[in-house]
Amino acid sequence: MCPSPRSAERYTSELMEKNGAIDSFPHVISKSAKCNEREAAECIARGIYKKQEEAFTSIVLEKGMNMGKSRKRKGMIAEPTPFYFLKKSLLHR
């Protein structure tokens, strides 16, 4: 379950490997909760955000994710991005 590298960069590399631990978590949760893997991944992301808000926010900002603009999906009305609420919480500190 826990890789053995001795640096953060190596852990990152190991965790990002295909069919590694990061891929297993949503699969296991989706089977248990009878939901799809995207919903399970969102549960994990919310948990990481709640427990490690500063690190999560740092990655979001590092990756330049769109945190406040709306988007359109398949001709539907625009809706907030997943990071809209994160941006709101950062502004209300």
C-alpha positions as CSV (number, residue, x, y, z in Angstrom):
1,M,0.0,0.0,0.0
2,C,2.8,2.5,0.9
3,P,5.6,2.8,-1.6
4,S,9.2,2.7,-0.3
5,P,11.0,5.6,-2.1
6,R,12.7,8.0,0.3
7,S,11.9,11.4,-1.3
8,A,8.7,13.3,-2.0
9,E,9.4,13.3,-5.7
10,R,9.8,9.5,-5.8
11,Y,6.6,9.1,-3.8
12,T,4.8,11.3,-6.3
13,S,6.2,9.2,-9.2
14,E,5.1,5.9,-7.5
15,L,1.7,7.2,-6.6
16,M,1.0,8.4,-10.1
17,E,1.9,5.0,-11.8
18,K,-0.9,3.4,-13.7
19,N,-2.9,0.9,-11.6
20,G,-1.1,2.1,-8.4
21,A,-2.6,3.1,-5.1
22,I,-4.2,6.3,-6.4
23,D,-6.1,4.2,-9.0
24,S,-7.2,1.6,-6.5
25,F,-8.9,4.0,-4.0
26,P,-11.7,5.2,-6.3
27,H,-12.3,1.7,-7.6
28,V,-12.6,0.2,-4.1
29,I,-14.9,3.1,-2.8
30,S,-17.1,2.9,-5.9
31,K,-17.7,-0.8,-5.4
32,S,-18.5,-0.3,-1.7
33,A,-20.6,2.8,-2.1
34,K,-22.3,1.6,-5.3
35,C,-21.3,4.8,-7.1
36,N,-19.2,5.6,-10.2
37,E,-15.4,6.1,-9.9
38,R,-15.7,9.8,-10.6
39,E,-18.0,10.2,-7.5
40,A,-15.6,8.1,-5.5
41,A,-12.6,10.3,-6.7
42,E,-14.6,13.4,-5.7
43,C,-15.1,11.9,-2.2
44,I,-11.3,11.4,-1.9
45,A,-10.6,14.9,-3.2
46,R,-13.0,16.4,-0.7
47,G,-11.4,14.4,2.1
48,I,-7.9,15.5,1.1
49,Y,-9.1,19.1,0.9
50,K,-10.7,19.0,4.3
51,K,-7.7,17.3,6.0
52,Q,-4.9,19.1,4.0
53,E,-6.5,22.3,2.8
54,E,-3.2,24.2,2.4
55,A,-1.5,21.5,0.4
56,F,-4.6,20.9,-1.8
57,T,-4.9,24.7,-2.5
58,S,-1.2,24.9,-3.3
59,I,-1.5,22.2,-5.9
60,V,-4.6,23.8,-7.4
61,L,-2.8,27.1,-7.7
62,E,0.4,25.5,-9.0
63,K,-1.5,23.7,-11.8
64,G,-3.3,26.9,-12.7
65,M,-6.7,25.2,-12.5
66,N,-9.7,27.3,-13.5
67,M,-11.1,28.2,-10.1
68,G,-13.8,30.7,-10.8
69,K,-15.1,30.7,-14.4
70,S,-18.1,28.9,-15.6
71,R,-18.1,26.2,-18.2
72,K,-20.6,24.7,-20.6
73,R,-21.1,21.0,-20.9
74,K,-22.8,19.4,-23.9
75,G,-25.0,22.4,-24.6
76,M,-26.2,22.7,-21.0
77,I,-26.3,25.9,-19.0
78,A,-23.0,26.9,-17.6
79,E,-22.2,25.7,-14.1
80,P,-19.4,26.5,-11.7
81,T,-16.1,24.5,-12.0
82,P,-15.3,22.0,-9.2
83,F,-12.9,24.6,-7.7
84,Y,-15.5,27.4,-7.6
85,F,-16.2,26.7,-3.9
86,L,-12.5,26.4,-3.1
87,K,-12.0,29.9,-4.4
88,K,-15.0,31.1,-2.4
89,S,-13.6,29.7,0.8
90,L,-10.1,31.3,0.1
91,L,-11.7,34.7,-0.4
92,H,-13.7,34.4,2.9
93,R,-10.7,33.9,5.2
